[in-house]
Amino acid sequence: MTKKQKRLLTRILLGFVCFIVGIALEHLVPGALGLWLSRGLLFGSWLLCGLEIAKKAFGSIGHGQIFDENFLMTVATVGAFLLGDFTEGAAVMLFFQVGELFQSVAVERSRKSVASLMDLRPDVALVLRNGEAVECDPEEVQVGDRIQVLPGQRIPVDGVVLSGCSSVDTAKITGESVPRDVGPGDPILSGCINITGILTIEAQSEYASSTVARILELMESATEGKSKTESLITRFARVYTPCVVFGALALALIPPIFDGWQFLKWVTRALNFLVVSCPCALVISVPLSFFGGMGATSKAGMIAKGGIALEHLAKAKTAVFDKTGTLTTGTFTVTSVDTKTMEKEKLLALVAGAESASTHPIARAIVSAAGNGAQKVEDLKEIPGRGIYALVDGHKVLAGNALLMEENGFTPTSASVGGTAVYAAVDGVYAGSIHLSDTLKPDAAQVLRQLHDLGVQETIMLTGDREEAAQSVAKELGLTKWFSGLLPQDKVEKVHSLIDGTSPVIFVGDGVNDAPVLALADVGVAMGGIGSDAAVEAADLVLLNDDLKGLPRAIAIARKTMAVAHQNIVFALGVKFAVLLLSVLGYASMWLAIFADVGVAVLAILNAARAGR
């Protein structure tokens, strides 16, 4: 508990003692003395529990915000005292504060589950300088610095292990509960905790661009995107509260005119009406449900950027995937070279030379397969969305996709094999093609089956690969549709055509060229570990551990969150409207009104906590 919660609990306990003793004295001490002692203690109970509420009510009036729960409770209890109902007046404030305590504790726990990632920031970095470990702020670490990490310390920046072996707790970063063993040559992420041995790492990034800094930035903005349900409840409360206040006033003044001027009876009913009408159960429990859902995703190694992301995930019926790096590992290997104009080794070497400056996975695979075959590279020009041109060992090399060949007057042909093909023309003559294969992620097919089981009706793949490669992957994974040969702008157009307003569309991608599509989709899902900064920033859901299994799990969490939120809305409104009607008809006592307010709020809060499990 926080200090504020402990102070509130102390006031509640003291108020409860005064309340019980006050009721007891009225029956134990005869005459007026017992009555006044009882009323004094009951009023003392009200002061302990209700004085702060009354101050808030008058403070809100001063700021032009008259109709809130503090105002309702203050009017109801003061009215009860004026009517001589000291027991009911004190009880309203006592149990209202019990509800406030439940709210405060529940909200704090939900915030902690979301903000547990906020403890990731490392306090210090031990930078090795002249053979000694010097303490400095993580923000002072430069790329290339050597850092010593002792057992129990957090990794300050992303890096690679130079020496030492240890187990590393990655739970806060990836959601994996089992520690990972690392040794020389292994990459290591900032924010993870070194458990056993002493590690020496080389910084591969500055703190501002490290994994932990990106996660903290995302978490700070995670609660900003309110869902439609949350916004609706907020707007409802703004209209509902003044309506019930004027309704209670009308109930106290109009019926007595037609009922023999029995003001006492109708004022009592109006006070009950006010107590029942407090919207706490809705205003707190619905946002609390979404807090719980975001906390559950953070525990699973994901970041959902607000309630709107969860709401869209829960309703989505279409999931669109980029292929390379999302459904596949993004690790390519050259499987064959198809050429009739020169030796295969020479074609591979020339294309490797043209691709030598590229960081694309396909280019790296070709360069790796060629070894040191190509020597001199000049006049290198990248052709966006098509391929590359270069002067390699004196040969004019044009390499890329089929569209590039066709635009330059060549007819691309290749053997009928699966995978990805890079076509090449050398010195103005079509030379052949290089075929590569990309390994499917081992859990991709399982994830797609889980999505279908969850009611996602369409699973679609978008890729720049040729039709044969796309068809092979789509059939192996069981995708419902696929589109091949797409440029980045084509992917945007495809996703735009799928968004029809009937149900949200999910897009899952990882690369910088996926950022526009991630921003366009109703729910953009970025593979956070390998994804670019642009992709992560544009996404609504970030899978920190690059594990596709997180997507069906996120959908399941989102649906549970929405179910809990809707249960709270139906339950709270149902009980309140029923007791409001009973109050008007005179069948509801102040005690039933207290249950309809505090009791419903507590039950709704307890139900909201289920979303975080």
Secondary structure, 3 states (H helix, E strand, C coil): CCHHHHHHHHHHHHHHHHHHHHHHHHHHCCHHHHHHHHHHHHHHHHHHHHHHHHHHHHHHHHCCCCCCHHHHHHHHHHHHHHCCCHHHHHHHHHHHHHHHHHHHHHHHHHHHHHHHHHHHCCCCEEEEECCEEEEECHHHCCCCCEEEECCCCECCCCEEEEECCEEEECHHHHCCCCCEEECCCCEECCCCEECCCCEEEEECCCHHHCHHHHHHHHHHCCCCCCCHHHHHHHHHHHHHHHHHHHHHHHHHHCHHHHCCCCHHHHHHHHHHHHHHHCCHHHHHHHHHHHHHHHHHHHHCCEEECCHHHHHHHHHCCEEEEEHHHHHEEEEEEEEEEEECCCCHHHHHHHHHHHHCCCCCHHHHHHHHHHCCCCCCEEEEEEECCCEEEEEECCEEEEEECHHHHHHCCCCCCCCCCCCEEEEEEECCEEEEEEEEEEEECCCHHHHHHHHHHCCCCEEEEECCCCHHHHHHHHHHHCCCEEECCCCHHHHHHHHHHHCCCCCCEEEEECCHHHHHHHHHCCEEEEECCCCCHHHHHHCCEEECCCCCCHHHHHHHHHHHHHHHHHHHHHHHHHHHHHHHHHHHHCCCCHHHHHHHHHHHHHHHHHHHHHHHC
